Amino acid sequence: MSRRVALVGAAALVLLVFGCSPGIRESDQTVSGARGTPIVRVALGTDIAALPLSATGAWTLTDAAGVLVTRADAGERWELQRRGNELRVIRDIGTATAWRTGPFTLRADGGGDIHFAGKAYRGVLRAHAAESGIVAVNVLGLEDYLRGVVPLEIGDRPRGERAAVEAQAIAARSYTVIKLLSRGPNVAIFDLRASVADQVYGGRESERAQSDAAVTATAGRVLLYGSRVVTAPFHSTCGGETEAAEHVWRSDGEPHLKRVSDRIPGSDRYYCDIAPRFAWSRELAGTSLNTVVARYLDAYVSVPVGGPGEVTAVTVVGRTPSGRVNELRIRAVRGTYTVRGNDARSVLRTDAGELLPSAYFSVSAEPASGGGIARLIVRGNGYGHGVGMCQWGAIGRARAGQSAREILRTYYPGTTIGPIPSGL
């Protein structure tokens, strides 16, 4: 999910709830299943060359003014094409519409589902012509959106872990509301991406009974600090202790995003030690280490022309209060470089580009006979940035009988749960 940390005044939510938020078109208020809930615009794909159009049954396509572009029956094959800032659709039998300025909106008759990349989605599909291709945006109500987010973020959990799923639903809703309220004067054509860049979203096919029940049970509930809605970042596994936001992101931090122990009281165990990546290790051969450092280091520090050269030493030179790496020093033949701990996750990648699981790690190096490093061994705990709710910790706490309120109060100290304000 996103790294953005923000606090938003509750009064601003009035615009959102009553459908007057900047950038929300009047036509969005008629999206199936969206009445009484904010509208969310989720980018399913960008830079698309041509977009196949289909739905569960018959469907209509309208232009930016709401004028009908075409109507199709189930089984007909149409494709959306782009020319500059114009769009048209063409049928497989050769019938094509005139080029028009977008966006175009695909709506299934009878409130059915629209399709994208072989998957079904609630709401409507809005296609925009962008400089590099077509942008496909799913427009739907907030609660329906969360039905496709929660099971992908925390998994399809059994009934005994319901409290963790409810906590995830509230955290995801808070994150989404903050994104909606963070729209600037030049409103983008979408609010969130359907990926880890924001929250993973899979549409109707990702929905599960347990997560649906959790979304319904917490409908309209968000995380508050005082009277303000706050963003609620989360991650897979803290590895024993969460991290304060200011040690991960370049920010001043927030009062509800502080270091929290995940230790089970009276024991030497942790609520999240049930996680697959509670502890992990990774090895990088010297050649691989040189390759990834040369490829990624200059994104975080100044590197001379020609690159850093062969890596000769990797050392942890500072840790945060939670024990995570605060600074990592990389010595190479063309200089010595210091990177922040969370940035080090991006520098010490695998050849395939996979980040280090977390910044909660230590390093040891085996020297090469001719100098340099023959092998770098990295051992660590946890998976993710470590800020906010530990999802596996939440699962462990739910198994121990804690409620969603207790879980959220633990991982976001000083917060309460309340409704999205509607009349302040």
N, C-alpha and C positions, 0 to 999 in steps of 0.2 A: 504494500500500500504506500501511499504518498508520505513524504517526509514533512509536509507542510504542518506547522503548528500555529494555531490561531485562536483568539477569543473574539466572539461577536456579541454585541449588545442585543438583548432580547427584543428590544423595540423594533429592530430591523426585520424581525421575523414576521411582523404583521403583513408586510408586502408579499412575502413568500406564501403564506397560508391563503391569502385571498386572491392569489393569482395575478398580482400586479408587479411581480419581481421583474427587474430589467431583463430583457432578452427572451421572456416567455411570451410566445405569440398567443393571441386569443384562441387560435385554432387548437393549441395544445390543451386547452382546458376541456376539450371534448374527447380526449384520448380515453379509450375504453378502460374502465377500472381505475381511473385517475381522479374521479370527483372526490373532493374533500381532502385531497393529499397533494403535496407539492409535485411538480413535474420534473422529471430527471431526463437529461439528454446524454446518452452513453454512446461513445464512438466505438463501433464494432470493428471498423476497418478504415484505414486511410490509404491514400495513394492507389486506389483501385482503378485498373485500366477500363474494365467493363463489368457491370454488375447484373447478374441474373436476377429476375424478379419472380417471386412466387409467394403463395400463401396456402393456408389449409383448405381454402375453397376459392370462390370468386373474390376478386379484389378490384379496387379502383386506384388510379394514380392521378393526383392533382398537382397543379403548379403552385407557385408562390402566392398567387391571388385566390387559390381555391378553385380554379377552373379545371374541369375534367380534362385530362390529357388522354387517357384511355381507360377502358374497362376490360377485364379479362376473366374468363372462366377457369375453373380448376383444371390443371393439366396443360394449359397453354404455356408456351415457352416464349418469354420476352426478355430482352436485355436492355439495360440502361447504358447509354453511351455518352461520352463527354467530348465537346469541342470548345476549347477555351473555357469561358464561363457559362456556356450553354449546355443543355442536356436534351436528349431525345430518347425514345424507346423504339426498338425494332423487334418485330416478331420473326420467328424462325421461318415463316413462309414468305418473308420479304417485306411485309407491311411495316412502314416506319412513320412516326409522327414528325411534325416540324420541330426544328430546333427552338428551344425556349430558354429563357433565363430561369435558373433554379432558385430555390431548391424544389424538388419533387417529393411528394409524400405518398407512400404506399400504405393503403389501409385495407385490411381484410373485411369482407362483408360479414355482418352479424357478430362483430367483435371477435373474430377468429384470430389465429396467430399469423404473423408474417415470418418469412424465412430469410436466413442469411447464412451462407456457407454450410448449407445442409442442416441447420439447427432452427428450432422454432422459438419465437420471441413474442411476448405480449406487447401490446401497444401498437405503435406505427413505426415504419421505417422512413426516415427522411434522408434524401440523398442530396449532397451539395457538390457543386463543381469547384474544386480547388486547383491551385496552380499545378500541382503534381499528379492530380487524379481525382477520383470520386471519393468523397468521405461519406460513409454509411453510418447513420446515427439512429439508434433505437430511442424513441421518445415514449415514456410510460410513467406511471405513477410511482412515487417513492416506495410505497410498501410492496408493490409488485417487483420493483427493481431489487429490493432486498431479498426477496424470495429466491432470486437467482444468484445472490452474492453469498449469503450466510453459509450454505452447505459447502461451497467451494473454499471459503476461507477457513472454516473450522472442521470440515468433514461431516459425513453423515453419522452423527453420534447416536448411541442408544438412549433409551428413555431415562436411564439413571444419570445421564450427563446433561439433562435438559437445562439446568441452571447455566452451564457454560455456553450453551447455544443461545440462550436469552441474553446473556452478557454480550456475546458477539453481535447479536442483532442490534442492541442499543449502541454499541461502539460503532458499528458500521453506519447506523442511521445518523449518529452525531457527526461522523466524518463527512457523510454526504450532505447534510444540511449546511455544514461549514463551507463546503465547496460551492453550493448553490448561492450562499450569501457572499461569497468572495468574488463574484463577477464584477469586473471593472466596467468603466464606461463604454469600452469597446468590447462588447460581449462576444465571446467565441461561439462557434457553431455547436459546441458540445461542452458539457460540464465535467465529465469524467471519461477515462478510458476503461475498457473492459479487461484490464490486465493488472499486473502487480504495480504498474505505474500509479494506479489509484487502488481499486479493489477488483479482484477477479470476479467476473460476471459471466454466467453461461446461459442465461435465459431460462425458458420453461423446462428444458430437458435436464437442467441441474437441480430443479426443485425437489425437495424431499419432505415427507410428512412431518418429521420431527422439527426441521427448521421452519417449515411453514407455520407450525403451531407456535414456535418461539417468536416469529415475526408478528403473528396475530396477537399473541399475549402481551407483547410490548409495543403495540402499534402507537405511533406518535410520541414515544418516550425517547428522550435524549439525555445526554450527560450535561450537567450544569455545574459551574463553579460560581457560587453566589447566584446571581440571576442571569449569568451569561452561559450560552451554549459553548462548549469547548470541543475541539477536535480530540479524537480518541485513537491515537496510533496503537497498533498491535503488531505482534510478531509471533513466530511459531514457538520458540523455546528460549527462555532467558538463561538457562544453564545454571541457575541457582540464585541469581539476583538481577533485577532489571536495572536499566541505566537512566540517568538523568538526561533530558533532551539536550542540554547545552554541551554535553560531552560527545554527542553524536552529530548534531547538526549545527551549523553556524548561526546560532541564535542565542538570545539571552535566557532561554529556558522558560518554563511555565510552572506555576506553583503546584499543578496537579500531575506533573510529569517528572517525578523525582525517583531516586533509587529506592527500590523495595526488595526486601529479602523474600525468597520463595521457600525458605526452609520450613519444614513441618515442625511445629513446636514440640520440644521434648525429644527430638530425634536428630540423627545426622543425615536424614534424607530430605529430599526436596519434592514439592508438589509436581514439578515438571520432569522428574527423573524417569518418568515412564515414556518420555519422548524418544523417538528413534535417533535423534541427533542431540541428545543431552550431552554426550561426549563424542568427539570425533578426532580424526587425524588425517593428515594429508602429506604426501611426499612429492617434492618437485626435484627432478634431476637438474643438475647444473645447467645443461643446455636449455631445458624448458624454462628455468628461472630467468636466464639471460634473455630469452625470447619475450616472455610476458612483461618483464620489467621494461625492456626496450619499447614494447608496444603500448603500455598503459601509464608509465610513470609521468610522462610529460603532460598528462591531463591534470596533474595535481601540483607539480613543482616545475621550476624552470630547469630545462635540460639543454646542454650545449648541442650545437649542430653535429650530427653524426651519432647522437644518442649517448647513453651513460657508459656504454661499454660493458665488459664482463663484470658481473657482480662478485665482489670478494668477501663481503660480510653483510649479515642482516641481524640487527640487534633491537630489542625492545628497550627504549630509553625512558619511558614514562608510562604510568598506568593511572586510570581514573580511580575514584574511591570504590567503585564496584569491582575492580580488578581487571577491567578491560584495557586493551592497549590504547594509550593516549597518543603516543608518538612511536613511530618505527623508523629506525635509521638504516638506510641502505647505502653501503659503501661500494663504489664501482671504480673502474680504472680512470674514469673521467669526472670524478667528483663524489661527494657525499651528500645524500639527500634525506631529508626528514619529512615524513608524511603523517597525517593524522591517522588515528587508529581505524576509524570507519573507512577512510580512503584506502588504507592498506589492504582492506578486503578486496578492493578493485584492482590493486596493483599485483597482488600475489594470486593471480587467477590460475586456473588450469589452462592447458593448451587449447581446450575447447571453449574457454571464456567463462567458466563457472567461477563465481566469486567465492572467497572464503566464507564458510557458513556464518561466522560471527567475528567480532573483534575481541572476543574473550579467548585469547590464545597465547601460546608461548612458542618460541622457535629454537631450533638447534641445527647446527650445520656440520656436515662432514666435509673436511677440506679435500680438495683434489690434489693429486700428487704434484702437478705442475703449477699449483696456485689456484686461487678461485675456490668455488664450492662444487663438490661432487654431488651432494644431495642436501636439500633443505627439508627438515622435518617440522611440520606444524601440528601442534596438538591443542585442541580447544574444547570449549563447551558452548552449547546453545546454537540457535539458528535464527538469524535475523538481526535487526538493528538493536533490539533489546529495550526499546522505549515503550512504555505503556503496558498494555495487557499481554501477558505471556499466555498464549492460547493453550499450550499443554498444561501450564500451571492452572489455568481456569478449569480444564478438564479434571485435573487431579483434585482441585478444591471442590468441584461439583460431586465427584465420587465420595468425598469426605463429608458431604451433606451441606456445604455452604450454598447460599442462595445467590442469585444473580446480583442482587444489591451488595451483598458482602464481597463478592468477587470484584465488582467494579470499584467499590470503596477502597479495597486493598490496593489495586493496581493504579488507581487514579486518586490519590489521597486528597481529601477535602471536597470531593465532588458529591453531588446528589443526583437523583434521577427525577426528571419531571417532564411535563408535556411541552411540545413545541408551543411557545406562547402565541396566542391568536388574537388578543385584543388589547395589548399594552400600549 
